[in-house]
C-alpha cells in the first residue's frame, strides 16, 4: 500500500473526555483513495497513537479486500474448469448412485464421503 494514496484527516472527537478531547485534534481518519476505504481511530488521547492504530486498521482492511478479490478470482477460474453439468441418478432398489458416464457407487459409500469415483468420471 502506497502512503501517497492515503488522505489523512485529523479532527476533534466528540463525546466524554473533557477539555482535552474537545480542544485538541487527536482523532485520525485515513481514506485510501484508490479503494475508498475509510478508517478512523479516536480511542486514545494521543494523536500519534491514534495514527498508528488507524494505519493498522487501514492495512488490515486493504489486505482483507485484496484477499476477497483473489478468492473470488480463484473461484471463477475453478468454476470455468467445469465444462458441463453433472447429473447423478440414484436407483433406490439398487442403492446406487450412477453418473452419466456409467460410474456407480453405493449410496452408503457416497453418504460416507467416498465420492471420488463420481467426481473423476
C-alpha positions as CSV (number, residue, x, y, z in Angstrom):
1,X,0.0,0.0,0.0
2,X,1.4,3.4,-1.0
3,X,1.2,6.0,1.7
4,X,0.8,8.7,-1.0
5,X,-2.6,7.2,-1.9
6,X,-3.9,7.9,1.6
7,X,-5.6,11.1,2.7
8,X,-5.0,11.9,6.4
9,X,-7.5,14.0,8.3
10,X,-7.3,14.9,12.0
11,X,-10.2,16.3,13.9
12,X,-11.6,16.8,17.4
13,X,-13.5,13.9,18.6
14,X,-16.8,14.4,20.4
15,X,-18.1,12.7,23.5
16,X,-16.9,12.2,27.1
17,X,-13.3,13.2,27.8
18,X,-13.4,16.7,29.0
19,X,-11.4,19.7,27.6
20,X,-8.6,17.6,26.2
21,X,-10.9,15.7,23.9
22,X,-12.9,18.7,22.8
23,X,-10.0,21.2,22.2
24,X,-7.2,19.0,20.8
25,X,-7.3,17.3,17.4
26,X,-6.5,13.8,18.4
27,X,-8.9,11.7,16.2
28,X,-7.5,10.4,12.9
29,X,-9.3,9.5,9.7
30,X,-7.5,7.7,6.9
31,X,-9.0,7.4,3.4
32,X,-7.4,5.1,0.9
33,X,-8.2,6.9,-2.3
34,X,-7.9,4.1,-4.9
35,X,-10.4,1.9,-3.0
36,X,-12.4,4.4,-1.0
37,X,-11.8,2.5,2.3
38,X,-12.1,4.8,5.3
39,X,-10.9,4.0,8.8
40,X,-10.9,6.1,11.9
41,X,-9.2,6.0,15.3
42,X,-10.2,8.1,18.3
43,X,-9.5,5.7,21.2
44,X,-6.5,7.3,22.7
45,X,-5.8,10.9,23.8
46,X,-2.6,10.8,21.7
47,X,-2.8,11.7,18.1
48,X,0.3,9.6,17.4
49,X,-1.2,6.5,19.0
50,X,-4.5,7.1,17.0
51,X,-2.4,7.5,13.8
52,X,-0.6,4.2,14.4
53,X,-3.9,2.4,15.2
54,X,-5.6,3.9,12.1
55,X,-2.7,2.8,9.8
56,X,-3.0,-0.8,11.2
57,X,-6.8,-0.8,10.6
58,X,-6.3,0.5,7.1
59,X,-3.7,-2.1,6.3
60,X,-6.0,-4.8,7.6
61,X,-8.9,-3.5,5.6
62,X,-6.9,-3.3,2.4
63,X,-5.5,-6.8,2.9
64,X,-8.9,-8.2,3.5
65,X,-10.3,-6.6,0.4
66,X,-7.4,-8.0,-1.7
67,X,-7.8,-11.4,-0.2
68,X,-11.6,-11.4,-1.0
69,X,-10.8,-10.3,-4.6
70,X,-8.2,-13.0,-5.0
71,X,-10.7,-15.6,-3.5
72,X,-13.4,-14.5,-6.0
73,X,-11.0,-14.7,-8.9
74,X,-9.8,-18.2,-8.0
75,X,-13.4,-19.4,-7.6
76,X,-14.2,-18.0,-11.0
77,X,-11.2,-19.8,-12.5
78,X,-12.2,-23.1,-10.8
79,X,-15.8,-22.8,-12.0
80,X,-14.5,-22.3,-15.5
81,X,-12.8,-25.7,-15.4
82,X,-16.1,-27.5,-15.2
83,X,-17.3,-27.6,-18.8
84,X,-20.6,-29.3,-18.4
85,X,-23.1,-30.0,-15.7
86,X,-23.1,-33.4,-14.0
87,X,-26.1,-35.3,-13.1
88,X,-26.3,-38.2,-10.7
89,X,-29.1,-40.7,-10.6
90,X,-30.0,-42.7,-7.5
91,X,-31.7,-46.0,-8.0
92,X,-33.3,-46.9,-4.7
93,X,-33.9,-50.6,-5.3
94,X,-30.1,-51.0,-6.2
95,X,-28.9,-48.5,-3.6
96,X,-26.5,-47.0,-6.1
97,X,-25.5,-43.5,-7.4
98,X,-24.7,-43.5,-11.1
99,X,-23.2,-40.8,-13.2
100,X,-23.9,-40.1,-16.9
101,X,-20.6,-41.8,-17.7
102,X,-21.8,-45.0,-16.1
103,X,-19.7,-44.9,-12.9
104,X,-21.5,-46.5,-10.0
105,X,-21.0,-46.1,-6.2
106,X,-23.2,-47.4,-3.5
107,X,-25.3,-44.8,-1.7
108,X,-23.9,-45.8,1.6
109,X,-20.3,-45.1,0.4
110,X,-21.4,-41.8,-1.2
111,X,-23.0,-40.6,2.0
112,X,-19.9,-41.7,4.0
113,X,-17.9,-39.3,1.8
114,X,-16.3,-41.6,-0.7
115,X,-17.5,-39.8,-3.8
116,X,-14.1,-39.8,-5.5
117,X,-15.2,-42.2,-8.3
118,X,-18.2,-40.0,-9.0
119,X,-16.1,-36.8,-9.3
120,X,-13.4,-38.3,-11.6
121,X,-16.0,-39.8,-14.0
